[in-house]
Amino acid sequence: MKKILVILLLCVSFGVSAQKGKRHERIKALKISFLTEKLSLTEKEAQEFWPVYNAFEQKMNQIRFKEIRSIRKEIRSNLDTMSDSQALALIERFKKAENQIHDLKTDFSGKLSKIISPKKMIRLKLAEEDFKKKMLEEFKKRRHQGEK
């Protein structure tokens, strides 16, 4: 029953065109539903898991979409004219961001180990990958339909 609900939510949410913010919120809700089903969290686990997971996701997105995107944008716009010292500074910023991601993942893993079992931690990783694949497949499908 839960699988049908998740699939139905995926289909319905992608069928409705919306603003970017609303789309983001819908995708987030679908992800929560998908992960909840895949992890089979108890009520107690869910109460502890979601605040930790959401904080982790928020911090990861800040690093990925603000810092790393900013670095890549600067590289694309200035690559031909930047000096070696400017390039080195960008490399250092990128390494710092990667280290922040690593530290964040390590901290997240430590917090999760106090909330859910190691097996559920592995299920989480697999479920996140499955969700990304489903989203990409849906995006490709919609893009292909739009080309016809």
C-alpha positions as CSV (number, residue, x, y, z in Angstrom):
1,M,0.0,0.0,0.0
2,K,2.8,2.4,0.9
3,K,4.6,1.7,-2.4
4,I,1.4,2.5,-4.3
5,L,1.0,5.8,-2.4
6,V,4.6,6.8,-3.1
7,I,4.3,6.0,-6.8
8,L,1.0,7.9,-6.9
9,L,2.5,10.9,-5.2
10,L,5.4,10.8,-7.6
11,C,3.1,10.8,-10.6
12,V,0.7,13.4,-9.3
13,S,3.4,15.8,-8.1
14,F,5.2,15.7,-11.4
15,G,2.0,16.1,-13.4
16,V,1.2,19.4,-11.9
17,S,3.3,22.3,-13.0
18,A,4.3,24.7,-10.2
19,Q,6.7,27.3,-9.2
20,K,10.2,26.3,-8.3
21,G,9.7,26.7,-4.6
22,K,6.5,24.6,-4.6
23,R,8.2,22.0,-6.7
24,H,11.1,21.8,-4.3
25,E,8.7,21.4,-1.4
26,R,6.9,18.6,-3.2
27,I,10.1,16.8,-4.0
28,K,11.2,17.1,-0.4
29,A,7.8,15.6,0.7
30,L,8.2,12.8,-1.8
31,K,11.7,12.1,-0.5
32,I,10.5,12.0,3.1
33,S,7.7,9.6,2.2
34,F,10.1,7.4,0.1
35,L,12.8,7.2,2.8
36,T,10.2,6.6,5.6
37,E,8.9,3.6,3.6
38,K,12.3,2.2,2.8
39,L,13.7,2.6,6.3
40,S,10.6,1.3,8.2
41,L,11.4,3.7,11.0
42,T,9.7,3.2,14.3
43,E,7.8,6.2,15.8
44,K,10.7,6.8,18.2
45,E,13.3,6.5,15.5
46,A,11.4,8.9,13.2
47,Q,11.1,11.5,15.9
48,E,14.9,11.5,16.4
49,F,15.9,10.8,12.8
50,W,14.1,13.5,10.9
51,P,15.5,16.6,12.7
52,V,19.0,15.2,12.4
53,Y,18.5,14.3,8.7
54,N,16.9,17.6,7.8
55,A,19.7,19.6,9.5
56,F,22.3,17.5,7.6
57,E,20.5,18.0,4.3
58,Q,20.2,21.8,4.9
59,K,24.0,22.1,5.7
60,M,24.9,19.9,2.7
61,N,22.8,22.0,0.4
62,Q,24.4,25.2,1.7
63,I,27.8,23.9,0.9
64,R,26.9,22.3,-2.5
65,F,24.6,25.0,-3.8
66,K,26.2,28.1,-2.4
67,E,30.0,27.6,-2.0
68,I,30.7,24.9,-4.6
69,R,28.3,26.5,-7.2
70,S,30.0,29.9,-6.6
71,I,33.4,28.4,-7.1
72,R,32.4,26.7,-10.4
73,K,30.7,29.8,-11.6
74,E,33.9,31.8,-11.0
75,I,36.0,29.2,-12.7
76,R,33.7,29.2,-15.8
77,S,33.6,32.9,-16.1
78,N,37.3,33.6,-15.4
79,L,39.3,30.5,-16.5
80,D,40.9,32.1,-19.5
81,T,42.0,35.2,-17.7
82,M,42.7,34.0,-14.1
83,S,46.2,34.0,-12.8
84,D,47.8,31.0,-11.2
85,S,47.4,32.5,-7.8
86,Q,43.7,33.1,-8.4
87,A,43.4,29.5,-9.6
88,L,45.2,28.3,-6.5
89,A,42.9,30.2,-4.3
90,L,39.9,28.6,-6.0
91,I,41.4,25.2,-5.6
92,E,41.9,25.9,-1.9
93,R,38.3,27.0,-1.5
94,F,37.1,23.9,-3.3
95,K,39.3,21.7,-1.0
96,K,37.9,23.5,2.0
97,A,34.3,22.9,0.8
98,E,35.1,19.2,0.2
99,N,36.5,18.9,3.7
100,Q,33.4,20.5,5.1
101,I,31.3,17.9,3.3
102,H,33.5,15.1,4.6
103,D,33.3,16.4,8.2
104,L,29.6,16.9,7.9
105,K,29.0,13.3,6.6
106,T,31.2,11.9,9.4
107,D,29.3,13.9,12.1
108,F,26.0,12.8,10.5
109,S,27.0,9.2,10.5
110,G,28.0,9.4,14.2
111,K,24.6,11.0,15.1
112,L,22.7,8.4,13.1
113,S,24.5,5.5,14.7
114,K,22.8,6.6,18.0
115,I,19.4,6.7,16.4
116,I,19.1,3.8,13.9
117,S,20.8,0.5,13.4
118,P,23.8,0.0,11.1
119,K,21.5,-1.9,8.7
120,K,19.1,1.0,8.5
121,M,22.0,3.3,7.9
122,I,22.9,1.2,4.8
123,R,19.3,1.2,3.8
124,L,19.2,5.0,4.0
125,K,22.2,5.3,1.7
126,L,20.6,2.9,-0.8
127,A,17.2,4.5,-0.6
128,E,18.7,8.0,-1.2
129,E,20.4,6.6,-4.3
130,D,17.2,4.9,-5.5
131,F,15.3,8.2,-5.0
132,K,17.8,10.2,-7.0
133,K,17.6,7.6,-9.8
134,K,13.8,7.7,-9.8
135,M,13.9,11.5,-9.9
136,L,16.4,11.5,-12.8
137,E,14.3,8.9,-14.7
138,E,11.2,11.0,-14.2
139,F,13.0,14.2,-15.3
140,K,14.3,12.5,-18.4
141,K,10.9,11.0,-19.2
142,R,9.2,14.5,-18.9
143,R,12.0,16.1,-20.9
144,H,11.6,13.5,-23.7
145,Q,7.8,14.0,-23.7
146,G,8.3,17.7,-24.0
147,E,10.4,17.3,-27.1
148,K,7.6,15.5,-29.0
